[in-house]
Amino acid sequence: MRALSVKQKITLWYTGLIVAVLSVIFAAVLFAADDVLLLNLQDKLENEVYGNASSLELRRDGTLSLDELDFLHDGVMLAVYNNDGTLIAGLNPVQMPYTPFRSELLQTVTNGSQTWYVFDLQLRPARLENSIWLRGSTSLSSIYATRDEILWQCALLFPFLILLSAFGGYLITKKAFQPVKQITAAAERIGSGSDLSQRINLNKADPEIMQLAQTFDSMFSRLEKSFDAERQFTADASHELRTPAAAIIAQAEYALKQAPPAEKDEALQKILAQARKMSRLLAQLLMLARADANKIQFEIEKFDFSEMAEIVIEETQQIAGAKEITVNASIEPEVYVEGDQTLLMRLLLNLLDNAVKYTENGGKIDFTLHKEKGSVVCSVKDTGCGIAPEELPKIWRRFYQAESSHRNSSGAGLGLSMVQWIASLHGGTITAESTPGKGSTFTFTLPLKPGCKIQ
């Protein structure tokens, strides 16, 4: 059996609710109608009796004046009796049994099949020796007929109202779900065509539906960026790995062609260099992949960041010496931080390695480290080639290399993305300032206390 759609379920629930409400209303109308009709009938009977009682007068000859009495009016019969129960004038229902007189008291009389209301009023006109009775009576059959008419009209109206409410509910539900249908169609187009650039772009709908559509559009934007980054990452990684792989193959093929021993050694050295480059690249890729999957094991400890920075500076000075680059360091002593020492050392190494790599021979590198407002602030300033303003925001991307640095770089463009990740992981930030042809300055800030994201 096919499951009902949401629109059909809502329509059924809505129709069922309307049926329940209408049933309660009709039942209340029927019960109220009985009470209202009976009260109206009682009022009409009493008003007829009291109204005609003022017309009963005693003539000068000692007889009653009955000319002005309306013995049958609007279903009410009037009759005048002596005190002993003898009918003087008027009308009585034929089948109504005799009932004793009770002044100003409404009585209900029945013969088993019919029911009447009876209202008596005792009168004693002036100069009349004995009192007389004015009796009014009316049948309840008119009430039952009116009630049956109301019931019949309700029975005819009830199905019509149910069908009308069901149809109206379906139209309202259909209109309310039209934006949802639009969202579904857009999602199907995006899914079937694998085009994540499409958007729902819902212009007019209820606030809840608009929020849903905007949430989907935001999700599609994030997915598009993620897929674009994934494709770019795959292309860049393939490109970076293809270069050393091609060099290794070429050198290996050359060495296998009976090259002289000296050239074989040189080929093996090149193969080893390219293999080490691939190894470093794969290690960085593995670390970033594990970081994205939150599978890296961290060792949080409190250590002297100043001491570690001095060690890194000594290593950098040895490397920079080959290019006659001057490395100046201003390090505040005993700056302690809490974090992963290995990762923070890699952060410093990457920044200083970049500074050496992109600084021309005879250049200068300035390194500073100090405490400031509960944080450690560290900067690396070089006199290298610099980065163009339009390229500066892109340097944190994986595999991205500024155009001005391509000819000087032997790296894969992962260093700065790893630096940013390490700083962010420890609750810190990193910024870059650069002037083409004059150099760059990288500054990062880390909290002294463990405000890092790693636990």
Sequence and secondary structure as in RCSB ss.txt:
>XXXX:A:sequence
MRALSVKQKITLWYTGLIVAVLSVIFAAVLFAADDVLLLNLQDKLENEVYGNASSLELRRDGTLSLDELDFLHDG
VMLAVYNNDGTLIAGLNPVQMPYTPFRSELLQTVTNGSQTWYVFDLQLRPARLENSIWLRGSTSLSSIYATRDEI
LWQCALLFPFLILLSAFGGYLITKKAFQPVKQITAAAERIGSGSDLSQRINLNKADPEIMQLAQTFDSMFSRLEK
SFDAERQFTADASHELRTPAAAIIAQAEYALKQAPPAEKDEALQKILAQARKMSRLLAQLLMLARADANKIQFEI
EKFDFSEMAEIVIEETQQIAGAKEITVNASIEPEVYVEGDQTLLMRLLLNLLDNAVKYTENGGKIDFTLHKEKGS
VVCSVKDTGCGIAPEELPKIWRRFYQAESSHRNSSGAGLGLSMVQWIASLHGGTITAESTPGKGSTFTFTLPLKP
GCKIQ
>XXXX:A:secstr
     HHHHHHHHHHHHHHHHHHHHHHHHHHHHHHHHHHHHHHHHHHHHHHHHTT EE TTS EE TT  SEETT
EEEEEEETTS EEEE   TT       BT EEEEE SS EEEEEEEEE  TT SS EEEEEEEETHHHHHHHHHH
HHHHHHHHHHHHHHHHHHHHHHHHHHTHHHHHHHHHHHHHHHHT TT      S  HHHHHHHHHHHHHHHHHHH
HHHHHHHHHHHHHHHHHHHHHHHHHHHHHHHTT  HHHHHHHHHHHHHHHHHHHHHHHHHHHHHHHHTT     E
EEEEHHHHHHHHHHHHHHHHHTTT EEEEEE S  EEEEEHHHHHHHHHHHHHHHHHTS TT EEEEEEEEETTE
EEEEEEE S    TTTGGGTTSTT   GGGGGG  S S HHHHHHHHHHHTT EEEEEEETTTEEEEEEEEESSS
  S  
